[in-house]
Amino acid sequence: MSQTDFLYLMPLLILTFAVLVSMLVIAAWRNHKIIYVITALSFIAAFGSLFELRTTTAYVIEPMFVIDGFGVFYIGMILLTSLLVSMLSYAYFEQREERKEEYYLLLVLATLGACVLVISTHFASLFLGLEILSISLYALIPYLRTRPRSDEAGIKYLILAAFSSAFMLFGMALVYFSTGTMMFSGLAQSIAGMQELPLLLLTGIGMILIGVGFKLGIVPFHMWTPDVYEGAPAPVTAFIATVSKGGVLGLLVRFFMEVDGFRYPVLITIFTVVAITSMFAGNLLALIQKNVKRILAYSSISHLGYILVAFMAGNQMGVEAITFYLVAYFITSVGAFGVVAMLSDKDSDAELLDDYKGLLWRRPWTAAVFSAMLLSLAGIPLTAGFVGKFYIIAAGINDQLWLLVVMLVLNSVIGLYYYIKIIAVMFQQPETEREPGTRLRPSIYVASAGTLAVLALLLVYVGVYPTGLVQLIQNVLVSVPEIVAK
Amino acid sequence: MILVWLIVILMAGGLLAWLSKKVSPELPRWVALGAVLLDLILIVYLWISTEATTGSAWLLRYDIPWIPQWGVSFSLALDGLSLLMLLLTFFLGLLSVLISWKEIKTKVGFFHFNLLWVLAGIAGVFLTMDLFLFYFFWEVMLIPMYFLIGVWGHENRTYAAFKFFLFTQASGLFMLLAILGLYFIHGSETGNYTFNYFQLLNTPLAPDAARLLMFGFLAAFLVKLPVVPFHSWLPDAHSQAPTAGSVILAGLLLKTGAYGLLRFVVPLFPTAAVEFAPWAMLLGGIGILYGAIVAYSQTDLKRLVAYTSVSHMGFVILGVFAFNEWALQGVVMQMIAHGLSTGALFILAGFLYERLHTRDLAQMGGFWSKAPKMGVVALVFVMATLGLPGLGNFIAEFLTLVGSWQAANWLTVFATIGIVLATAYSLRIMQKVFYEPGPQQESFHDLNFREMLIAVPMVLGLLWLGLYPQPIIDMARPSIKEQLQAYNMEGPTIAEPKTAVVQPQPGATIDAEQLAINQRAFSNLQIFQSPK
């Protein structure tokens, strides 16, 4: 490795270093605040180091990584989201008695895994990133282990994720057997001339996609989502919904763009079916839920379905739409779960619809932020979600995916129903005046409230004036020849 | 720039009203009143200062890029049609603030926030000339309206609010698809990807594509209008909303559908619209009769008024798809007159509800002697609804029927029967509430000063529309002619307006212009009549 390689890997190295430092600090002196500060600083430092990278051309670190505009943008997105999640976590864990410090180690590690994913161009680095992410999540999900449902969630995720990893490994082996290479570009070269994929190779790619599909939580690999969302602590749920899925999606986009998977009708058919069933399954199942975290879990299934519509477009506009939608979705999800985290008390998360009854009159600002997040998920104007959905529909129509686009519109209407249901619950008058929960110490409260305020402002800013973000995304994609060529 | 201010004042006023609740519980009302009044003054000023303009239909234009990558601009433009609709918007908006003065007692700040934002959304819809922005405002008006119904409504408010929201949102999404379809077709044909209305107007469309895109737009507008098979949200929403909400729903929100038909469907898809016209007019005719018959059988006063809206909106679609100037003038008059008369009836229902706490007609009766002022006012409103000559609705319905006769004789006959039915249900209101002996109500007081302040302008407005509608007709004429250009001749249609303000003409031309109007109206009749 050369010196510049180190420079380009600096964000990852900073995160790794931060993990080591905090481990040593924990060994010496357990203190929530210090560990939190180290974590936050490392995220900020890693984010800052991104500005040092010249992303006008892709920088390749043979054979594992490529650092290009796309990767840098996704790493930036992941780091900022992790930072926000950690800020929400601080207040959330401060009021809980269990050991808090290791949580941050795992959070940083998981972030590192997601960052590795979005810049990898080789099956080895892919698997490495995926496993760093997964193994941290195995521990993060049941972190509050005295809670009733946390073990269930943790074990479910562990077994299913291990299974999907096994599928993925087997898929990689099959691909290697057929093509003799583990690099994406090598794979692309060896299948460039083929009109049809040979069965063995198709099976291999299919198995890899099973692993990816599991991480994204799309139908038919979505079964774990509601249980894990419900059982995990609210900040961890936010992390799974955003960073974990975003990282894998970034990988999927890169893989498909490099391999040009859109040439093969069989893959297109598979993705079309997956997208449509995800949208419908997510939205229809969400209709009958009474638990806010489960509603958000099912809604995330359908949102991944929406994103796949743009993914199917398979051109630059599609990638722009995915990226834009991800930004909007990150803001929204972290905001929504942030509100859940903020309203949670010591024993359980605020997850039942009843917990939200009359919230608009008890805590108007929190309720307003939550409403804004839900409206953004529903894709109502003035919010980032609207522009994101608009972008996806535009990408779909541009590629004339009429079936998918019409399904998306139908699903938006179904989705509206349950988002509005939560909002309706919030402005119901509560029958009994419940005593206000004990407020946290002001400084902690301010950290959470400030984070939510920032998210809400971002949401509206991107929703009203999306030009800047669109421009940024278009600029960073310039350095990715595979995407621009399309 | 003044056009931006019209919207900004409302939005800022809304936020200020919400925040000002902290200072004093009464302050939001004054803030809202001030904001709407300011807008009303601005638009009246615009009207007066541009009355004598000739030439281009466009009076003002404001245009800045918003999302240049997608060809979206923040583009507002004002023509006679928009101006009239804005006038109606701010007038009814002002009344809505006034009638809520005593009715709304909880969450006053949030109520006025929603009220002003609905008005801002509506004003945006009437002003914008960019399809992306149009959709944006189209949606912006939904959420606050949803809150108005859902929070301050009557007993079954949650259901009504849901239904309203789902119907309008779902139909709106189809319009979004159509807008995007038009955008990409235009872009691929000309290489210029833009949402600008004036540039999209001349998009060459294959017949099939035009039909599909038109149905996308129609979905939104016909649900909003509403046309009969899609009307089921309306009685629920109207009857459950608070008075101000009902007034805005009936007076303004329905008009955005009619406006959309006039502004977008007619000029954008001339061939497809002509194909669809017989069906649309049939739906209109069915709506007129169905709405009237169902209205007659209601026992809930607000539901009754809601169904009269269905009937009256039938005239709108009948007129729009007749494609001639008479009918379109009638439609514009109908939009304004119906906004006033139905708004007035809802206000009346609000007055009664405040006193009796019921909307059930069986609980009312014999108020003529107890509340003579209210009786007289109500009589005017009811007469307006049934289309008595001398009041606004008569002019509107007369013009519409004259216009539609040229396009579809038989349907016009049935539509005229609808007016007879209107007499039946309107008189039933008068009969049930004021004449028939009813249950004894103890403390039933007549209209007080504030209520008179609300009712009298409405009476005057209806009388003015009925006795001297010429200013309205003059104002709407240039824009109506532009909307219809595609139907009369080949070649370039709506000319893009200049960004600059059109200077008012010297006063000397006003009289000549005024004198020429009637002659011209008649000569135009002949032009439009000529068969193809």
Boltz contact constraints between the chains, C-beta under 6 A:
constraints:
  - contact:
      token1: [A, 380]
      token2: [B, 139]
      max_distance: 6.0
  - contact:
      token1: [A, 381]
      token2: [B, 136]
      max_distance: 6.0
  - contact:
      token1: [A, 381]
      token2: [B, 139]
      max_distance: 6.0
  - contact:
      token1: [A, 381]
      token2: [B, 140]
      max_distance: 6.0
  - contact:
      token1: [A, 393]
      token2: [B, 180]
      max_distance: 6.0
  - contact:
      token1: [A, 394]
      token2: [B, 180]
      max_distance: 6.0
  - contact:
      token1: [A, 397]
      token2: [B, 180]
      max_distance: 6.0
  - contact:
      token1: [A, 397]
      token2: [B, 184]
      max_distance: 6.0
  - contact:
      token1: [A, 398]
      token2: [B, 184]
      max_distance: 6.0
  - contact:
      token1: [A, 409]
      token2: [B, 173]
      max_distance: 6.0
  - contact:
      token1: [A, 412]
      token2: [B, 173]
      max_distance: 6.0
  - contact:
      token1: [A, 413]
      token2: [B, 170]
      max_distance: 6.0
  - contact:
      token1: [A, 416]
      token2: [B, 169]
      max_distance: 6.0
  - contact:
      token1: [A, 424]
      token2: [B, 158]
      max_distance: 6.0
  - contact:
      token1: [A, 427]
      token2: [B, 151]
      max_distance: 6.0
  - contact:
      token1: [A, 466]
      token2: [B, 67]
      max_distance: 6.0
  - contact:
      token1: [A, 467]
      token2: [B, 67]
      max_distance: 6.0
  - contact:
      token1: [A, 470]
      token2: [B, 69]
      max_distance: 6.0
